[in-house]
Amino acid sequence: MPTRVQSKLMPTIERHRTVDAPIDVVWDVVTDHDLYGEIAPNLANVEVIDGADVGLVRQCVDTDGNAWTERCTRWEPERGFAVTVDVAESGFHRLLFSRFEGEWRLDDLPDGVRITIGFDFDPRYGPAGRLITTFLRYKAPPIIETIFDRWEAVIRARVEPAPDESNGRLEGPNALFR
């Protein structure tokens, strides 16, 4: 998967987390758009409104009621996906950015799956836009860490077997097949 080219002209925020789980389980969690709307602390809702994979359009609403659409520009199963925010149609984004993109990437490593969340953006207001970049570099990492924590809990619940309610006792007609 191509990685973003970072430069001083293109502010980037990126965080990683490695989880010990099969990549297919991690992919299913990371690409569950409804779940993302539930676990991201800055979002109230995420809904796929059109398409799938590349071309998918999802509408996001934040906890302040700001709504915007994102279009999927890259989709590589079990590798990652990227979206571009429709800045022109989002009052919130249009006020602060001329461009805003997000990327969710998975890397299958010997010690687990590394999840990367990254955002590239171009702030408005020329040199004064550095204040926007500074603010996002302060505000975004704790939000991303919360997303990782909540995803990890969901992934763990999907990977680990449910506790045996029999407390180790073998009972019932299928007791030998547990």
C-alpha positions in Angstrom: 0.0 0.0 0.0 1.5 3.4 -0.9 2.3 5.5 2.1 1.7 9.2 2.4 4.6 11.5 1.5 5.0 13.9 4.5 6.4 17.3 4.2 6.3 20.6 6.2 3.8 21.8 3.6 1.4 19.0 4.4 0.6 18.6 8.1 0.1 15.0 9.2 -1.2 13.4 12.4 -0.5 9.7 12.7 -0.7 7.2 15.5 -0.2 3.4 15.7 -1.3 0.5 17.9 -0.4 -3.1 17.6 -2.9 -5.7 18.6 -2.4 -9.5 19.0 -5.2 -10.7 16.8 -5.8 -12.2 13.3 -5.8 -9.6 10.6 -9.2 -10.6 9.3 -10.8 -9.8 12.7 -9.0 -6.5 12.9 -10.0 -5.6 9.4 -13.7 -6.4 10.2 -13.6 -4.1 13.3 -11.7 -1.2 11.6 -14.0 -1.2 8.6 -17.2 -1.3 10.6 -18.4 2.2 9.9 -21.3 2.1 12.3 -19.0 0.9 15.1 -16.6 3.7 14.3 -19.4 6.2 14.9 -20.1 4.6 18.3 -16.5 4.4 19.6 -14.9 7.6 18.3 -15.4 10.1 21.2 -15.7 13.1 18.8 -18.4 11.5 16.7 -22.1 11.0 17.3 -22.8 8.9 14.2 -21.3 7.5 11.0 -23.5 6.1 8.3 -22.7 4.7 4.9 -25.0 6.5 2.5 -23.8 5.1 -0.8 -21.6 2.5 -2.4 -18.9 0.1 -1.0 -15.2 -0.1 -1.1 -13.6 2.6 -3.4 -16.4 5.1 -4.0 -18.1 4.4 -0.6 -19.6 7.6 0.8 -20.2 7.9 4.5 -21.8 10.7 6.4 -20.3 11.7 9.7 -21.8 13.8 12.5 -19.7 15.0 15.4 -20.8 15.5 19.0 -21.5 19.2 18.2 -23.9 18.4 15.4 -21.5 19.2 12.5 -22.1 16.9 9.5 -19.9 16.1 6.6 -19.4 13.4 3.9 -16.3 11.4 3.2 -15.6 9.5 0.0 -13.4 6.4 0.0 -10.5 6.9 -2.4 -8.5 3.7 -1.6 -9.7 0.3 -0.4 -7.3 -2.6 -0.1 -8.9 -5.5 1.9 -7.0 -6.4 5.1 -4.5 -3.6 4.2 -6.3 -0.3 4.6 -8.5 2.4 3.2 -8.5 6.2 2.8 -11.1 8.8 2.6 -11.3 12.4 1.5 -13.7 14.9 3.3 -15.9 16.9 1.0 -14.6 20.2 2.4 -16.7 22.4 0.1 -19.9 20.9 1.6 -18.9 20.9 5.2 -19.2 24.2 7.0 -16.9 23.1 9.8 -14.1 21.8 7.5 -14.5 24.6 5.0 -13.9 27.1 7.8 -10.5 25.5 8.8 -9.2 23.5 5.9 -8.8 23.5 2.1 -8.1 19.7 2.2 -8.7 17.0 4.8 -8.0 13.3 4.3 -7.9 10.3 6.5 -6.2 6.9 6.3 -6.7 3.6 8.2 -3.9 1.1 7.5 -3.1 -2.4 8.8 0.3 -4.1 8.8 0.5 -7.8 9.6 3.6 -8.1 11.7 5.1 -11.1 13.6 3.9 -9.7 17.0 0.4 -8.7 15.8 -1.4 -6.3 13.5 -0.3 -2.7 13.6 -3.2 -0.3 13.1 -2.4 3.1 11.9 -4.7 6.1 11.8 -3.5 9.2 10.0 -4.8 12.5 8.9 -3.4 14.8 6.2 -4.8 18.3 5.8 -4.1 21.8 4.5 -5.2 24.5 7.0 -6.6 27.8 5.7 -5.2 31.2 6.6 -1.7 30.9 5.4 0.9 31.2 8.1 -1.8 31.8 10.7 -3.1 28.3 9.8 -0.2 26.9 11.9 -2.4 27.5 14.9 -4.9 25.1 13.4 -2.2 22.5 12.9 -0.9 23.0 16.5 -4.4 22.6 17.9 -5.0 19.4 16.0 -1.6 18.0 17.0 -2.7 18.5 20.6 -6.4 17.5 20.3 -6.2 14.5 17.9 -3.8 12.0 19.7 -6.0 11.4 22.7 -9.1 10.9 20.5 -7.1 8.4 18.4 -5.9 6.6 21.5 -9.5 6.3 22.7 -10.5 4.8 19.4 -7.6 2.3 19.7 -8.6 1.4 23.2 -12.2 0.8 22.2 -11.3 -1.1 19.0 -9.0 -3.3 21.1 -11.8 -4.2 23.5 -14.0 -5.2 20.6 -11.2 -7.2 18.9 -10.4 -8.9 22.2 -14.1 -9.9 22.7 -14.2 -11.3 19.2 -11.0 -13.3 19.5 -11.2 -14.6 23.1 -13.7 -17.4 23.8 -16.6 -16.5 26.1 -16.2 -17.6 29.7 -17.5 -21.1 30.3 -20.6 -20.7 32.4 -20.4 -24.3 33.7 -17.3 -23.3 35.9 -15.3 -26.2 34.4 -18.0 -28.9 35.0 -18.9 -31.1 32.1 -22.6 -31.3 32.0 -25.4 -32.0 29.5 -25.7 -34.2 26.4 -22.8 -32.6 24.6 -20.5 -32.2 27.5 -17.6 -34.1 25.9 -17.7 -31.9 22.8 -17.0 -28.5 24.6 
